[in-house]
Amino acid sequence: MSELLRRAARRADADADRLQGEAWLRFLDGKQGRAFSEGAGRLLLEGGYRRDVDSRQFEQLRELARIRFLELMARRR
């Protein structure tokens, strides 16, 4: 998910795919709230290091990432 979001982010900002950590999550938040930096989107930073990931959290992240991906892809360079 993160890789696809990074590719799409380049449509909005050529350097966005190089952001790391909290800066990356804030970029993904955009102007719509804090769903990445304070919500389910945090799994993009932490999920790969967890032994178990709650399936509900994962589904929330998947839907959140899908919506943001489509928003980013709709942008023109």
C-alpha positions in Angstrom: 0.0 0.0 0.0 2.7 2.4 1.0 4.6 1.9 -2.3 1.4 2.6 -4.4 0.7 5.7 -2.3 4.3 6.9 -2.8 4.0 6.5 -6.6 0.7 8.4 -6.6 2.1 11.1 -4.3 4.6 12.1 -7.0 1.6 13.4 -9.0 1.0 16.0 -6.3 4.6 16.7 -5.3 7.7 15.4 -7.1 9.5 15.0 -3.7 6.6 13.5 -1.7 7.8 9.9 -2.2 11.0 10.7 -0.3 9.2 11.8 2.9 9.6 9.6 5.9 7.9 8.9 9.2 5.5 11.5 10.5 6.2 13.8 7.6 4.9 11.1 5.2 1.8 10.6 7.3 1.1 14.3 7.4 1.4 14.5 3.7 -1.1 11.6 3.3 -3.4 13.4 5.7 -3.7 16.2 3.2 -6.4 18.7 4.1 -8.9 16.1 5.0 -8.0 15.5 8.7 -5.6 13.3 10.5 -6.6 9.8 9.6 -3.1 8.8 8.6 -1.1 10.6 11.3 -3.5 9.8 14.2 -5.7 7.0 12.9 -5.6 3.8 11.0 -3.0 5.2 8.7 -0.3 4.8 11.4 -0.1 1.1 10.4 1.9 2.3 7.4 4.7 3.1 9.8 4.2 0.5 12.5 2.3 -2.4 11.0 5.3 -4.1 9.4 7.0 -4.4 12.8 4.0 -5.8 14.7 3.7 -9.5 15.3 -0.1 -9.3 14.9 -2.2 -6.6 13.2 -5.8 -6.3 14.0 -7.9 -7.2 11.0 -10.3 -4.3 11.6 -7.4 -1.8 11.7 -6.0 -3.3 8.5 -9.4 -3.0 6.7 -9.7 0.7 7.9 -6.2 1.3 6.5 -7.0 -0.4 3.2 -10.1 1.7 2.7 -8.3 4.9 3.8 -5.3 4.2 1.4 -7.6 3.4 -1.5 -9.4 6.7 -1.1 -6.2 8.7 -0.8 -4.6 6.8 -3.7 -7.6 7.7 -6.0 -7.4 11.4 -4.8 -3.7 11.6 -5.6 -4.1 9.8 -9.0 -6.8 12.3 -10.0 -4.4 15.2 -9.7 -2.6 16.6 -12.8 1.1 17.4 -12.8 
